[in-house]
């Protein structure tokens, strides 16, 4: 993604303001920050500064963008405003998903909320987060299932507990527009493959299971299988650069807000590059 300059925050504000519908007038005191201002702050600080927590976002805006947002409230009121506009952020993320892409790459990644040895003492996501295992070992938390286009745009998203099998959410991350979906061995399950073909008519390409000795593949199928590394690059950017994995939220709503603002900022950034 290209480097952002300070003046780009005005462009982002105007772009978000065109997407967000005009709020209806209500009785009582108006909020200190408008819906457009809150979304602009969250997306801007996620993309330009890659800040991990809302506290870091608030402190930076208070110091360096006081002229841009002169009515910035107290920190607690700012957090309340962010949670209030979470449904709008989710709706905007859904609107920006490129769900008409005919070719997609599927995969999932773990989003741990704490270290495995702290599972018994973790209370924030109790009874929601679960233990799950992948090639890296055991993780306690959630799992992000996603499908992307060949140029890295998000097409479908599902957030589940970490113990959900990868192939199960394919119904949610694919649709009737998808003609070809590429995934790893977990997505080659015969039962889910037949369900997806009946629902959407989608052809799924996956490498053979480790115990499967032979599987015939055409050169174009091999080429698509080799492109699976693109989704790993997307996960790396989300987790290592935008800090998608976090243990700072202190509520389930805080985790949802954190994940949605990161994914929304990524999608806006990747769309702005094209």
N, C-alpha and C positions, 0 to 999 in steps of 0.2 A: 504494500500500500504506500502511496506517496506521502511525503512529510507534510504535515499541516502547519500553517502559519496562523498567527493570532487573528488576522482578519477573516479567516475562514469560518469563525464561529458565527459571524453575521450571515454568511451564506447558508450554514447549517440551520440557523434559526428560521430563515425565510423558507427553506425547503420543508422543514418540519411543520411550519405554520400552514403551509398549503395542504399537507396531508391530514392534519388534525382538524376535525369539524369544529365550527364555532360553538362555544358553550352556550347553553341557555341561561338567561338571567335568572338568578335566584335571590330571594330575600335574605337579608343578613349581611354580615361583613364579607366582602370578597376575599379570596385567598391572597396571601402575600405574593406568591408566584403563580403565574398562569401555567396551564398544562403544557403549552409550547416551551416555556422557559425551563420547566423541570426536565422535560425530555431533552432539550438542547444541552443542559448542564450534564446530564448523565451520559449522553452519547459522546459529547465533546471530550469530557475528561477520561472516558474509557478509551477512545481512539487516540487522542493526542498525547495523553499522559500515562495511560495504562495504569490507572490507580486501582488499588485492591479493594478499598472499603469506602463506604459513604462518608466516613469521617475525613478521609484524605480528600475526597471530592469537595466536601463542604469547606474545609480549611483553605484549599487552593482557590476556590471561587471567592471566598471572603477576602483573600489577600490580593489576588491578581485580577479579578474580574468584578470588583466592587462597582465600578462605573457602568459595567454592562448589566448588572443586576442590583440596583441600589436598594431594592426592597427585600433583600435576602433576610429571611427570618432567623430565629434561633436554630440551633442544630436539631433539637428534638422536633420542632415544627417542620423543618426541612425533611426529616426522615418520614414524618407523618404524611407530608405532601407526596413523597416518592411512593409510599404504599398506596395512597389514594388513587394515584394515576397508574398503578400497575396494570389494571385491566386494559387501559388504553395502550400501554406499551405492548402488552401481549397481542392485542388486536392489530397494532401496527406491524409487529413482527410477522403475524400470520398473513397480513396483506402483502408484505414484501417478499414472502417466500416465492421462489420461482417454481411453482407447482405444475407448470405446463411443459417442463423439460422432458423430451422423449427418451433421453439416455441419462442414467443416474448411477452413481457409485454409492453403495451402502456400507455402513459399519457402525460400531458402537464404541464408546469409551467410558471408562469408570470415572466417577466424580466422588471420590471419598470425602467424607465429612470429618473424619478423625483417623488416627492411627489404629491399626487392628488391636493393639494391646490396650486401647482406651475404650473399647466397645462397651464394656460393662458400666462405665461411668458416664457415657454420653447420654444426655437427656434432651437435647434440642430437637432432634428428629426421631425421637423414640417411637417405635412401632410403625414408622414410615420407611426409614432407611433400613437396609438389609445387608447381610454379608453376601458377597459374590466373589467368584474366582475367575481369573483369566490367566494368560500365559505369564503375567508378571507376579501372580500370587493372589492372596486374599485382600479384598477391599471391603470397607464398610461405608455404605452411603447410597448413591444413586448411579444410574447408568443413562447416558445420553445416546439415543439411537437417532441416526440422521441419514439422510440421503442428500447428495450434492450433485451439481452439474459437472461437466468436464472442466469448466473454468472456475470451479470452487464456490459457486453460489449455493446457498442453502435451499433445498427443495422441500424437505419434510423433516419434522422434529418430533420426538417423543421422549419424555423424561419418565423413567421407571425406577423402582428399587433395583439394587445391584444384582439381585438373584434372578432377574427375568432373562430368559434365553433370547439370544440375539434374533432368531428368526421370527419370534412371535409378533413383534410390532411392525412387521413388513406391511401389514394391512393399512397401517396409519402413515407410514412414510412414503408409500407409493400410491398412485391413483390411476385412473383410466387414461391419462395423458402419457404415462410412462410406457414405452414400448420395450425397453431393454434395461435391465438392472444388473449391476455387477457387484458381487460381494465375496467374502471369504468362504471357507468351508462350512461355517455355521449356517449360511444362507442357502446351502445346497440341499436342505431337507426336502424329501420327496413330498411329504404331506402338505407343508406350507407352500411349496412350489405349485402343486396342483390347485390349491385354494386361490393363489394369486393369479394363475392363468384363467381360472373360471371367473374371478371377479373383474380383473382389469385386462386380461389378454396379454400380460407382461411376460416376456421371456427372461429367465434368470440365468446368469452365467456365474458359476462358482468353481473353484479348483476341486480336484478330487479329495476325498478324505484320506488321512494318512494310511489307513489300512487298505485303501483301494489301489490296486496295482496299475490298472490301465483305465484311461478315459480319453475318448477321441475328441479332439478339438480342432476347429478350423483355424487358419492363421488370423482371421479377424477376431475370433474369440480370444486367442492368446494375446493379441494386442490390447484388447479391453481389460483382460486380467492384469496385464502389466501396468495399467493405468490406475490400479487400486491404491497405489502409493499417494495419489493426490489427496485422498481423504485423510491420510495420516498427516500430511502437511497441514491440512485445515485444523485437525485436532491439536497438533503441536502449536500452531499460532494461537488458538483459543486458550490453551492451558498454560503455555510457557510465556506468552507475550501479553495476552489479555487477562490472565489470572482467573480462568474459569473455575478452577478448583480452589475452594476456600473453606476454612473452618471458622471464619469470623462471625457470620450471621448468628443471631441469638433467637431465632424463631424460624418455623417452616416458611412463613411468608417472606422472611428475610432471605432465605436460600432461593426461593422462587424469584424474588426481585433481583438478586445478584445474577442468576443465570439468564434471566430475560434481558437485562440491560447489556450483558456481555454479548449475547447472541444478536440482539438488535443492533448494537454498535458495529459488530462484524459485518452483518448483512448490509447496513448502510454504507460502510466503507468499501466493501467489495463491489457494490453496485455503482458507487461513485467513480470507481476506477475504469468502468466500462462504458 
